[in-house]
Amino acid sequence: MLEVNNLSKSYSNTPILKNVSLTLNSNRIHFIMGRNGSGKTTFIKCLLGLEHYEGTITYGGKVLEDVRKGIFAIFDDIPLYNDLNGFQNIRLMLSDKKFFDKNYIAELGLLSDKKLKENIKNYSLGERKKLALIAAILNNPKYLIIDEISNGLDIETLETLREKLNVLRQNSLILATGHHFEFYESIIDELLVLNAGTLTYISDYRKGGDKLYEIYKQYIASGK
């Protein structure tokens, strides 16, 4: 469980997040919808302790430092070591090196052995995301946070991502953001809308039969 209470964040006296409070349950995929610049990435950075903020954030009643090894995050701009190869970067991203298994990595089929032996500077954006996904699968984190991961991925990799997220949710709390609504529509359990600094939980959004794009137009594009 992830609990956020009265979270506020401003830049140069401009409020980005305003007294956000929410509870996210484990074994679910939670999706935050919002326009570019609405504060989605800022919210994630607050969760990870990468931004100063007002309010409290706890993970199962514990503070971030007590659970950090159980958290894995994938950002759109993935920070990797360009002069190290894929295998070396994966090792660095693991919370426990015993999770490193070249045979299992090969079975995933996301990147070839040849590509994994290449330096990261030769990777495309999609290949960098595949590498981070491999590390996430190996870590099997209690909390998985993914920001715009579907950007730059081909159809085959999106199908693999969909499959792996469905498996990971069995042991993880997954929080995702993005604009690839068609991809997320089939896998998310809970929907939140970030607009004008506030997060709104959309209860039972599936019951109305609305698509994510329709909800986006209703709550965000319309200025509601």
Secondary structure, 3 states (H helix, E strand, C coil): CEEEEEEEEEECCEEEEEEEEEEECCCCEEEEECCCCCCHHHHHHHHCCCCCCEEEEEECCECHHHHHHHEEEECCCCCCCCCCEHHHHHHHHCCCHHHCCHHHHHHHCCCCHHHHCCEHHHCCHHHHHHHHHHHHHHHCCCEEEEECCCCCCCHHHHHHHHHHHHHHCCCCEEEEECCCHHHHHCCCCEEEEEECCEEEEECCHHHHCCCHHHHHHHHHHCCC
